[in-house]
Amino acid sequence: MLEAEGDPRLDPEARAERAADHTRLLYMAATRVGRRLVIFSEHWDKPRS
């Protein structure tokens, strides 16, 4: 995605449009994953023995 956005052959308007499209795709992917993914963290005050 970053390579496509940084293509020097693109004019600034096309580059901005491509960046917006990629942002939207990443947001949609993160939203879908967030529905299925549970993230948790365990903090240990003391090391396990």
PDB file of N, CA, C and O in Angstrom:
ATOM      1  N   MET A   1       0.823  -1.187   0.000  1.00  0.00           N
ATOM      2  CA  MET A   1       0.000   0.000   0.000  1.00  0.00           C
ATOM      3  C   MET A   1       0.868   1.253   0.000  1.00  0.00           C
ATOM      4  O   MET A   1       0.617   2.192  -0.755  1.00  0.00           O
ATOM      5  N   LEU A   2       1.891   1.260   0.853  1.00  0.00           N
ATOM      6  CA  LEU A   2       2.731   2.452   0.934  1.00  0.00           C
ATOM      7  C   LEU A   2       3.489   2.694  -0.358  1.00  0.00           C
ATOM      8  O   LEU A   2       3.686   3.839  -0.765  1.00  0.00           O
ATOM      9  N   GLU A   3       3.915   1.610  -1.006  1.00  0.00           N
ATOM     10  CA  GLU A   3       4.614   1.774  -2.282  1.00  0.00           C
ATOM     11  C   GLU A   3       3.692   2.390  -3.320  1.00  0.00           C
ATOM     12  O   GLU A   3       4.107   3.251  -4.095  1.00  0.00           O
ATOM     13  N   ALA A   4       2.439   1.946  -3.336  1.00  0.00           N
ATOM     14  CA  ALA A   4       1.485   2.472  -4.308  1.00  0.00           C
ATOM     15  C   ALA A   4       1.189   3.942  -4.042  1.00  0.00           C
ATOM     16  O   ALA A   4       1.029   4.726  -4.978  1.00  0.00           O
ATOM     17  N   GLU A   5       1.117   4.319  -2.767  1.00  0.00           N
ATOM     18  CA  GLU A   5       0.839   5.714  -2.430  1.00  0.00           C
ATOM     19  C   GLU A   5       2.017   6.617  -2.752  1.00  0.00           C
ATOM     20  O   GLU A   5       1.832   7.795  -3.058  1.00  0.00           O
ATOM     21  N   GLY A   6       3.216   6.082  -2.688  1.00  0.00           N
ATOM     22  CA  GLY A   6       4.411   6.884  -2.926  1.00  0.00           C
ATOM     23  C   GLY A   6       4.903   6.842  -4.361  1.00  0.00           C
ATOM     24  O   GLY A   6       5.999   7.323  -4.650  1.00  0.00           O
ATOM     25  N   ASP A   7       4.122   6.280  -5.259  1.00  0.00           N
ATOM     26  CA  ASP A   7       4.523   6.176  -6.659  1.00  0.00           C
ATOM     27  C   ASP A   7       4.722   7.575  -7.247  1.00  0.00           C
ATOM     28  O   ASP A   7       3.780   8.367  -7.274  1.00  0.00           O
ATOM     29  N   PRO A   8       5.915   7.887  -7.710  1.00  0.00           N
ATOM     30  CA  PRO A   8       6.168   9.238  -8.231  1.00  0.00           C
ATOM     31  C   PRO A   8       5.413   9.546  -9.524  1.00  0.00           C
ATOM     32  O   PRO A   8       5.318  10.707  -9.921  1.00  0.00           O
ATOM     33  N   ARG A   9       4.884   8.536 -10.170  1.00  0.00           N
ATOM     34  CA  ARG A   9       4.126   8.769 -11.419  1.00  0.00           C
ATOM     35  C   ARG A   9       2.723   9.279 -11.148  1.00  0.00           C
ATOM     36  O   ARG A   9       2.049   9.748 -12.066  1.00  0.00           O
ATOM     37  N   LEU A  10       2.272   9.195  -9.903  1.00  0.00           N
ATOM     38  CA  LEU A  10       0.923   9.668  -9.576  1.00  0.00           C
ATOM     39  C   LEU A  10       0.936  11.164  -9.313  1.00  0.00           C
ATOM     40  O   LEU A  10       1.875  11.705  -8.730  1.00  0.00           O
ATOM     41  N   ASP A  11      -0.131  11.817  -9.758  1.00  0.00           N
ATOM     42  CA  ASP A  11      -0.253  13.235  -9.427  1.00  0.00           C
ATOM     43  C   ASP A  11      -0.742  13.351  -7.979  1.00  0.00           C
ATOM     44  O   ASP A  11      -1.261  12.377  -7.434  1.00  0.00           O
ATOM     45  N   PRO A  12      -0.592  14.496  -7.359  1.00  0.00           N
ATOM     46  CA  PRO A  12      -0.956  14.646  -5.934  1.00  0.00           C
ATOM     47  C   PRO A  12      -2.405  14.274  -5.627  1.00  0.00           C
ATOM     48  O   PRO A  12      -2.686  13.714  -4.568  1.00  0.00           O
ATOM     49  N   GLU A  13      -3.317  14.575  -6.529  1.00  0.00           N
ATOM     50  CA  GLU A  13      -4.724  14.251  -6.288  1.00  0.00           C
ATOM     51  C   GLU A  13      -4.941  12.739  -6.273  1.00  0.00           C
ATOM     52  O   GLU A  13      -5.645  12.222  -5.405  1.00  0.00           O
ATOM     53  N   ALA A  14      -4.344  12.033  -7.222  1.00  0.00           N
ATOM     54  CA  ALA A  14      -4.469  10.568  -7.272  1.00  0.00           C
ATOM     55  C   ALA A  14      -3.795   9.934  -6.065  1.00  0.00           C
ATOM     56  O   ALA A  14      -4.288   8.942  -5.529  1.00  0.00           O
ATOM     57  N   ARG A  15      -2.679  10.495  -5.637  1.00  0.00           N
ATOM     58  CA  ARG A  15      -1.977   9.979  -4.464  1.00  0.00           C
ATOM     59  C   ARG A  15      -2.838  10.140  -3.211  1.00  0.00           C
ATOM     60  O   ARG A  15      -2.908   9.227  -2.388  1.00  0.00           O
ATOM     61  N   ALA A  16      -3.488  11.284  -3.062  1.00  0.00           N
ATOM     62  CA  ALA A  16      -4.360  11.530  -1.909  1.00  0.00           C
ATOM     63  C   ALA A  16      -5.579  10.599  -1.940  1.00  0.00           C
ATOM     64  O   ALA A  16      -6.009  10.093  -0.904  1.00  0.00           O
ATOM     65  N   GLU A  17      -6.121  10.383  -3.127  1.00  0.00           N
ATOM     66  CA  GLU A  17      -7.264   9.483  -3.262  1.00  0.00           C
ATOM     67  C   GLU A  17      -6.875   8.049  -2.906  1.00  0.00           C
ATOM     68  O   GLU A  17      -7.630   7.347  -2.232  1.00  0.00           O
ATOM     69  N   ARG A  18      -5.717   7.621  -3.352  1.00  0.00           N
ATOM     70  CA  ARG A  18      -5.245   6.274  -3.045  1.00  0.00           C
ATOM     71  C   ARG A  18      -4.995   6.124  -1.545  1.00  0.00           C
ATOM     72  O   ARG A  18      -5.314   5.084  -0.969  1.00  0.00           O
ATOM     73  N   ALA A  19      -4.429   7.147  -0.909  1.00  0.00           N
ATOM     74  CA  ALA A  19      -4.196   7.100   0.536  1.00  0.00           C
ATOM     75  C   ALA A  19      -5.525   7.003   1.290  1.00  0.00           C
ATOM     76  O   ALA A  19      -5.627   6.263   2.269  1.00  0.00           O
ATOM     77  N   ALA A  20      -6.534   7.739   0.844  1.00  0.00           N
ATOM     78  CA  ALA A  20      -7.853   7.682   1.487  1.00  0.00           C
ATOM     79  C   ALA A  20      -8.481   6.300   1.309  1.00  0.00           C
ATOM     80  O   ALA A  20      -9.086   5.769   2.239  1.00  0.00           O
ATOM     81  N   ASP A  21      -8.339   5.723   0.125  1.00  0.00           N
ATOM     82  CA  ASP A  21      -8.866   4.377  -0.114  1.00  0.00           C
ATOM     83  C   ASP A  21      -8.189   3.356   0.797  1.00  0.00           C
ATOM     84  O   ASP A  21      -8.848   2.492   1.376  1.00  0.00           O
ATOM     85  N   HIS A  22      -6.879   3.464   0.915  1.00  0.00           N
ATOM     86  CA  HIS A  22      -6.145   2.519   1.760  1.00  0.00           C
ATOM     87  C   HIS A  22      -6.513   2.699   3.229  1.00  0.00           C
ATOM     88  O   HIS A  22      -6.615   1.719   3.967  1.00  0.00           O
ATOM     89  N   THR A  23      -6.710   3.930   3.653  1.00  0.00           N
ATOM     90  CA  THR A  23      -7.121   4.179   5.031  1.00  0.00           C
ATOM     91  C   THR A  23      -8.478   3.546   5.303  1.00  0.00           C
ATOM     92  O   THR A  23      -8.688   2.934   6.350  1.00  0.00           O
ATOM     93  N   ARG A  24      -9.386   3.697   4.364  1.00  0.00           N
ATOM     94  CA  ARG A  24     -10.722   3.114   4.511  1.00  0.00           C
ATOM     95  C   ARG A  24     -10.644   1.587   4.570  1.00  0.00           C
ATOM     96  O   ARG A  24     -11.334   0.965   5.377  1.00  0.00           O
ATOM     97  N   LEU A  25      -9.811   0.979   3.722  1.00  0.00           N
ATOM     98  CA  LEU A  25      -9.663  -0.478   3.731  1.00  0.00           C
ATOM     99  C   LEU A  25      -9.080  -0.968   5.056  1.00  0.00           C
ATOM    100  O   LEU A  25      -9.534  -1.974   5.600  1.00  0.00           O
ATOM    101  N   LEU A  26      -8.082  -0.265   5.572  1.00  0.00           N
ATOM    102  CA  LEU A  26      -7.505  -0.653   6.856  1.00  0.00           C
ATOM    103  C   LEU A  26      -8.516  -0.521   7.990  1.00  0.00           C
ATOM    104  O   LEU A  26      -8.573  -1.375   8.876  1.00  0.00           O
ATOM    105  N   TYR A  27      -9.304   0.531   7.966  1.00  0.00           N
ATOM    106  CA  TYR A  27     -10.328   0.729   8.993  1.00  0.00           C
ATOM    107  C   TYR A  27     -11.358  -0.395   8.946  1.00  0.00           C
ATOM    108  O   TYR A  27     -11.740  -0.937   9.983  1.00  0.00           O
ATOM    109  N   MET A  28     -11.807  -0.745   7.740  1.00  0.00           N
ATOM    110  CA  MET A  28     -12.793  -1.813   7.601  1.00  0.00           C
ATOM    111  C   MET A  28     -12.217  -3.146   8.088  1.00  0.00           C
ATOM    112  O   MET A  28     -12.906  -3.913   8.761  1.00  0.00           O
ATOM    113  N   ALA A  29     -10.963  -3.417   7.748  1.00  0.00           N
ATOM    114  CA  ALA A  29     -10.328  -4.663   8.187  1.00  0.00           C
ATOM    115  C   ALA A  29     -10.203  -4.703   9.708  1.00  0.00           C
ATOM    116  O   ALA A  29     -10.479  -5.731  10.327  1.00  0.00           O
ATOM    117  N   ALA A  30      -9.793  -3.599  10.307  1.00  0.00           N
ATOM    118  CA  ALA A  30      -9.648  -3.554  11.759  1.00  0.00           C
ATOM    119  C   ALA A  30     -11.003  -3.717  12.443  1.00  0.00           C
ATOM    120  O   ALA A  30     -11.094  -4.355  13.492  1.00  0.00           O
ATOM    121  N   THR A  31     -12.035  -3.156  11.869  1.00  0.00           N
ATOM    122  CA  THR A  31     -13.378  -3.279  12.433  1.00  0.00           C
ATOM    123  C   THR A  31     -13.841  -4.729  12.394  1.00  0.00           C
ATOM    124  O   THR A  31     -14.411  -5.230  13.363  1.00  0.00           O
ATOM    125  N   ARG A  32     -13.595  -5.403  11.272  1.00  0.00           N
ATOM    126  CA  ARG A  32     -13.992  -6.809  11.164  1.00  0.00           C
ATOM    127  C   ARG A  32     -13.227  -7.676  12.148  1.00  0.00           C
ATOM    128  O   ARG A  32     -13.806  -8.549  12.794  1.00  0.00           O
ATOM    129  N   VAL A  33     -11.939  -7.440  12.263  1.00  0.00           N
ATOM    130  CA  VAL A  33     -11.119  -8.220  13.183  1.00  0.00           C
ATOM    131  C   VAL A  33     -11.550  -7.950  14.619  1.00  0.00           C
ATOM    132  O   VAL A  33     -11.592  -8.869  15.436  1.00  0.00           O
ATOM    133  N   GLY A  34     -11.866  -6.712  14.927  1.00  0.00           N
ATOM    134  CA  GLY A  34     -12.268  -6.348  16.274  1.00  0.00           C
ATOM    135  C   GLY A  34     -13.517  -7.061  16.742  1.00  0.00           C
ATOM    136  O   GLY A  34     -13.728  -7.227  17.943  1.00  0.00           O
ATOM    137  N   ARG A  35     -14.333  -7.477  15.818  1.00  0.00           N
ATOM    138  CA  ARG A  35     -15.548  -8.201  16.184  1.00  0.00           C
ATOM    139  C   ARG A  35     -15.228  -9.621  16.639  1.00  0.00           C
ATOM    140  O   ARG A  35     -15.982 -10.218  17.407  1.00  0.00           O
ATOM    141  N   ARG A  36     -14.116 -10.153  16.165  1.00  0.00           N
ATOM    142  CA  ARG A  36     -13.770 -11.541  16.456  1.00  0.00           C
ATOM    143  C   ARG A  36     -12.597 -11.689  17.409  1.00  0.00           C
ATOM    144  O   ARG A  36     -12.421 -12.746  18.015  1.00  0.00           O
ATOM    145  N   LEU A  37     -11.815 -10.673  17.546  1.00  0.00           N
ATOM    146  CA  LEU A  37     -10.584 -10.756  18.307  1.00  0.00           C
ATOM    147  C   LEU A  37     -10.770 -10.218  19.716  1.00  0.00           C
ATOM    148  O   LEU A  37     -11.326  -9.138  19.916  1.00  0.00           O
ATOM    149  N   VAL A  38     -10.311 -10.966  20.663  1.00  0.00           N
ATOM    150  CA  VAL A  38     -10.337 -10.514  22.047  1.00  0.00           C
ATOM    151  C   VAL A  38      -8.891 -10.326  22.471  1.00  0.00           C
ATOM    152  O   VAL A  38      -8.087 -11.257  22.414  1.00  0.00           O
ATOM    153  N   ILE A  39      -8.577  -9.134  22.888  1.00  0.00           N
ATOM    154  CA  ILE A  39      -7.222  -8.824  23.322  1.00  0.00           C
ATOM    155  C   ILE A  39      -7.251  -8.682  24.837  1.00  0.00           C
ATOM    156  O   ILE A  39      -8.075  -7.953  25.389  1.00  0.00           O
ATOM    157  N   PHE A  40      -6.353  -9.380  25.492  1.00  0.00           N
ATOM    158  CA  PHE A  40      -6.284  -9.247  26.935  1.00  0.00           C
ATOM    159  C   PHE A  40      -4.828  -9.208  27.346  1.00  0.00           C
ATOM    160  O   PHE A  40      -3.935  -9.625  26.608  1.00  0.00           O
ATOM    161  N   SER A  41      -4.623  -8.710  28.506  1.00  0.00           N
ATOM    162  CA  SER A  41      -3.269  -8.599  29.036  1.00  0.00           C
ATOM    163  C   SER A  41      -3.290  -9.039  30.480  1.00  0.00           C
ATOM    164  O   SER A  41      -4.211  -8.713  31.229  1.00  0.00           O
ATOM    165  N   GLU A  42      -2.286  -9.769  30.861  1.00  0.00           N
ATOM    166  CA  GLU A  42      -2.146 -10.162  32.258  1.00  0.00           C
ATOM    167  C   GLU A  42      -0.931  -9.469  32.825  1.00  0.00           C
ATOM    168  O   GLU A  42       0.160  -9.513  32.256  1.00  0.00           O
ATOM    169  N   HIS A  43      -1.136  -8.844  33.931  1.00  0.00           N
ATOM    170  CA  HIS A  43      -0.030  -8.156  34.588  1.00  0.00           C
ATOM    171  C   HIS A  43       0.279  -8.915  35.866  1.00  0.00           C
ATOM    172  O   HIS A  43      -0.593  -9.125  36.709  1.00  0.00           O
ATOM    173  N   TRP A  44       1.502  -9.312  35.991  1.00  0.00           N
ATOM    174  CA  TRP A  44       1.928 -10.054  37.187  1.00  0.00           C
ATOM    175  C   TRP A  44       2.695  -9.103  38.086  1.00  0.00           C
ATOM    176  O   TRP A  44       3.701  -8.519  37.682  1.00  0.00           O
ATOM    177  N   ASP A  45       2.203  -8.953  39.324  1.00  0.00           N
ATOM    178  CA  ASP A  45       2.917  -8.118  40.279  1.00  0.00           C
ATOM    179  C   ASP A  45       4.204  -8.786  40.745  1.00  0.00           C
ATOM    180  O   ASP A  45       5.216  -8.130  40.995  1.00  0.00           O
ATOM    181  N   LYS A  46       4.135 -10.081  40.852  1.00  0.00           N
ATOM    182  CA  LYS A  46       5.297 -10.845  41.296  1.00  0.00           C
ATOM    183  C   LYS A  46       5.623 -11.897  40.246  1.00  0.00           C
ATOM    184  O   LYS A  46       4.718 -12.422  39.598  1.00  0.00           O
ATOM    185  N   PRO A  47       6.887 -12.208  40.069  1.00  0.00           N
ATOM    186  CA  PRO A  47       7.219 -13.277  39.117  1.00  0.00           C
ATOM    187  C   PRO A  47       6.630 -14.602  39.579  1.00  0.00           C
ATOM    188  O   PRO A  47       6.541 -14.888  40.773  1.00  0.00           O
ATOM    189  N   ARG A  48       6.234 -15.393  38.605  1.00  0.00           N
ATOM    190  CA  ARG A  48       5.717 -16.713  38.936  1.00  0.00           C
ATOM    191  C   ARG A  48       6.838 -17.581  39.462  1.00  0.00           C
ATOM    192  O   ARG A  48       7.983 -17.479  39.023  1.00  0.00           O
ATOM    193  N   SER A  49       6.490 -18.447  40.420  1.00  0.00           N
ATOM    194  CA  SER A  49       7.520 -19.344  40.954  1.00  0.00           C
ATOM    195  C   SER A  49       7.228 -20.772  40.582  1.00  0.00           C
ATOM    196  O   SER A  49       7.986 -21.672  40.943  1.00  0.00           O
TER     197      SER A  49
END
